[in-house]
Amino acid sequence: WGQRIMTIPSISLLLQAVVNGLLIGSIFALIAVGLTLIWGVLRIINFAHGEFLMIGMYIAYFLVINAGLDPYLTLLITTPALFLIGAVIFFITLRPVLQAPQMNQILLTVGLSLFLQNLALVLFKADVLFAKTPYQKINFNIGPVVIGLPSLIAFVGSILAAVFLWWLLHSTDMGRAIRAASQNRDAAVLMGINVRTTYLIAFGLGSACLGVAASLMVSFYYVSPTVGLFFGLVAYIVVVLGGMGNFIGALVAGLIIGLTEEVGKVIMPGSLSRVLTYIIFFLVLLFKPEGILGRRQQ
């Protein structure tokens, strides 16, 4: 009868998958929060988002390996570095096409993605790099569940970073300016807000989220020129599931996709493990296309 499509895992294996899903889902959520911020403010789908993460991971990797820096101290460098890189790339490439048709913007970001991937291939070859740190040997056993310290730190760090960004957007003048520009550009201009500068800051903040994610991931995830492909794809799925431009929706959807990915690995063999993710994605697009927390446009 051929290979079974689904297997029934043990309770302990299922519990481990659920915990792993929540841990990796927090990373998905943080990456998607940066993407949803960019879409919510600029209405640009940045297909190079995953490649920005790749840049951040290379920066974190070389700081750990060559400079001997603690992987979590690299946050102090990767976060502002990705903010600046994002702001500069936005100023040079995306700012001139803000008023262009959306297809032009999409093709531009796709081209940027391919350029950054191939630039990384030229500079670093196709080697898969992994930074060994003392944290990798530390695990916590809670009953049948094993939690690695790097994954736990990534979970806490991602949630804290998302909460900080939420506070920044809702409790500071800069955050209010960003939200005003996202809601009504013309009204924001009349209120004296420099919309172009606000857009640049918003894009920089969305990119800075990837700097945080890169430093949190470098202790347990590999680095390569194509590492951003998977996380970029997942980020798009999370943003659509949560509702385009919906901050809380991105957080919730990130955890859902993380759970689905890990549970899928233990109940479905091989490449079929991601079927559950795409089934959920398909069902949401079919029955609630505005996203699980999005609002239907009138």
Backbone hydrogen bonds, N-H to C=O, Kabsch-Sander energy under -0.5 kcal/mol:
donor,donor_aa,acceptor,acceptor_aa,energy
7,T,267,I,-2.2
14,L,10,S,-2.3
15,L,11,I,-2.6
16,Q,12,S,-2.2
17,A,13,L,-2.0
18,V,14,L,-2.2
19,V,15,L,-2.4
20,N,16,Q,-2.7
21,G,17,A,-2.4
22,L,18,V,-2.1
23,L,19,V,-2.2
24,I,20,N,-2.7
25,G,21,G,-2.2
26,S,22,L,-1.3
27,I,23,L,-0.8
28,F,24,I,-2.1
29,A,25,G,-2.5
30,L,26,S,-2.2
31,I,27,I,-2.5
32,A,28,F,-2.5
33,V,29,A,-2.3
34,G,30,L,-1.5
35,L,31,I,-1.5
36,T,32,A,-3.1
37,L,33,V,-2.0
38,I,34,G,-1.7
39,W,35,L,-2.3
40,G,36,T,-2.8
41,V,37,L,-1.8
42,L,38,I,-2.5
43,R,38,I,-0.6
43,R,39,W,-1.9
44,I,38,I,-0.6
46,N,44,I,-0.9
47,F,45,I,-1.1
49,H,46,N,-1.5
52,F,48,A,-1.6
53,L,49,H,-1.5
54,M,50,G,-1.9
55,I,51,E,-2.1
56,G,52,F,-2.2
57,M,53,L,-2.4
58,Y,54,M,-2.1
59,I,55,I,-2.3
60,A,56,G,-2.5
61,Y,57,M,-2.6
62,F,58,Y,-2.5
63,L,59,I,-1.9
64,V,60,A,-1.9
65,I,61,Y,-2.9
66,N,62,F,-2.1
67,A,62,F,-1.2
69,L,63,L,-2.4
73,L,70,D,-1.0
74,T,70,D,-1.1
75,L,72,Y,-0.8
76,L,73,L,-1.6
77,I,74,T,-1.8
78,T,74,T,-3.4
79,T,75,L,-1.7
81,A,77,I,-2.2
82,L,78,T,-2.7
83,F,79,T,-1.9
84,L,80,P,-2.5
85,I,81,A,-2.8
86,G,82,L,-2.7
87,A,83,F,-2.6
88,V,84,L,-2.8
89,I,85,I,-2.6
90,F,86,G,-2.6
91,F,87,A,-2.5
92,I,88,V,-2.3
93,T,89,I,-2.8
94,L,89,I,-0.9
94,L,90,F,-0.6
95,R,90,F,-3.2
97,V,94,L,-1.4
98,L,95,R,-1.3
100,A,97,V,-1.2
104,N,101,P,-0.8
105,Q,101,P,-1.4
106,I,102,Q,-2.5
107,L,103,M,-2.6
108,L,104,N,-1.9
109,T,105,Q,-2.3
110,V,106,I,-2.4
111,G,107,L,-2.3
112,L,108,L,-2.3
113,S,109,T,-2.3
114,L,110,V,-2.3
115,F,111,G,-2.4
116,L,112,L,-2.5
117,Q,113,S,-2.3
118,N,114,L,-2.4
119,L,115,F,-2.4
120,A,116,L,-2.2
121,L,117,Q,-1.9
122,V,118,N,-2.1
123,L,119,L,-2.4
124,F,120,A,-3.2
125,K,121,L,-1.5
127,D,124,F,-0.6
129,L,127,D,-0.6
129,L,223,V,-3.0
131,A,218,V,-0.6
132,K,130,F,-0.6
136,Q,133,T,-1.3
137,K,134,P,-1.3
138,I,135,Y,-1.6
139,N,137,K,-0.6
140,F,147,I,-2.7
142,I,140,F,-0.6
142,I,145,V,-3.0
143,G,141,N,-0.6
145,V,142,I,-1.9
147,I,140,F,-3.0
148,G,146,V,-0.5
149,L,138,I,-2.7
152,L,148,G,-2.1
153,I,149,L,-2.8
154,A,150,P,-2.2
155,F,151,S,-2.1
156,V,152,L,-2.4
157,G,153,I,-3.1
158,S,154,A,-2.4
159,I,155,F,-2.1
160,L,156,V,-2.5
161,A,157,G,-2.5
162,A,158,S,-2.3
163,V,159,I,-2.5
164,F,160,L,-2.5
165,L,161,A,-2.3
166,W,162,A,-2.3
167,W,163,V,-2.4
168,L,164,F,-2.7
169,L,165,L,-2.2
170,H,166,W,-1.5
171,S,167,W,-2.2
172,T,168,L,-0.8
175,G,168,L,-0.6
176,R,172,T,-2.3
177,A,173,D,-2.2
178,I,174,M,-2.2
179,R,175,G,-2.4
180,A,176,R,-2.3
181,A,177,A,-2.5
182,S,178,I,-1.7
183,Q,179,R,-1.6
184,N,180,A,-2.6
188,A,184,N,-2.3
189,V,185,R,-2.1
190,L,186,D,-2.0
191,M,187,A,-1.4
192,G,189,V,-1.7
193,I,188,A,-2.4
195,V,193,I,-1.3
198,T,194,N,-2.2
199,Y,195,V,-2.6
200,L,196,R,-1.9
201,I,197,T,-2.4
202,A,198,T,-2.5
203,F,199,Y,-2.5
204,G,200,L,-2.2
205,L,201,I,-2.6
206,G,202,A,-2.3
207,S,203,F,-1.9
208,A,204,G,-2.3
209,C,205,L,-1.6
210,L,206,G,-0.5
210,L,207,S,-0.9
211,G,207,S,-1.0
212,V,208,A,-1.9
213,A,209,C,-2.3
214,A,210,L,-2.5
215,S,211,G,-1.8
216,L,212,V,-1.9
217,M,213,A,-1.8
218,V,214,A,-1.6
220,F,217,M,-2.1
221,Y,217,M,-1.7
223,V,129,L,-2.9
227,V,224,S,-1.6
229,L,226,T,-1.5
230,F,226,T,-0.6
231,F,227,V,-1.0
232,G,228,G,-2.6
233,L,229,L,-2.2
234,V,230,F,-2.6
235,A,231,F,-2.2
236,Y,232,G,-1.9
237,I,233,L,-2.0
238,V,234,V,-2.8
239,V,235,A,-2.6
240,V,236,Y,-2.2
241,L,237,I,-2.7
242,G,238,V,-2.8
243,G,239,V,-1.3
246,N,243,G,-2.9
247,F,245,G,-0.7
250,A,246,N,-1.8
251,L,247,F,-1.5
252,V,248,I,-2.5
253,A,249,G,-2.8
254,G,250,A,-2.1
255,L,251,L,-1.7
256,I,252,V,-2.1
257,I,253,A,-2.8
258,G,254,G,-2.2
259,L,255,L,-2.4
260,T,256,I,-2.5
261,E,257,I,-2.8
262,E,258,G,-2.1
263,V,259,L,-2.7
264,G,260,T,-2.2
265,K,261,E,-1.2
266,V,262,E,-0.9
266,V,263,V,-0.7
267,I,263,V,-1.2
268,M,264,G,-1.8
272,L,269,P,-1.8
273,S,270,G,-1.8
274,R,271,S,-0.8
275,V,272,L,-2.1
278,Y,274,R,-1.8
279,I,275,V,-2.2
280,I,276,L,-2.4
281,F,277,T,-2.2
282,F,278,Y,-2.5
283,L,279,I,-2.6
284,V,280,I,-2.4
285,L,281,F,-2.2
286,L,282,F,-2.1
287,F,283,L,-2.8
288,K,284,V,-2.6
291,G,288,K,-2.5
292,I,241,L,-3.9
293,L,242,G,-0.8
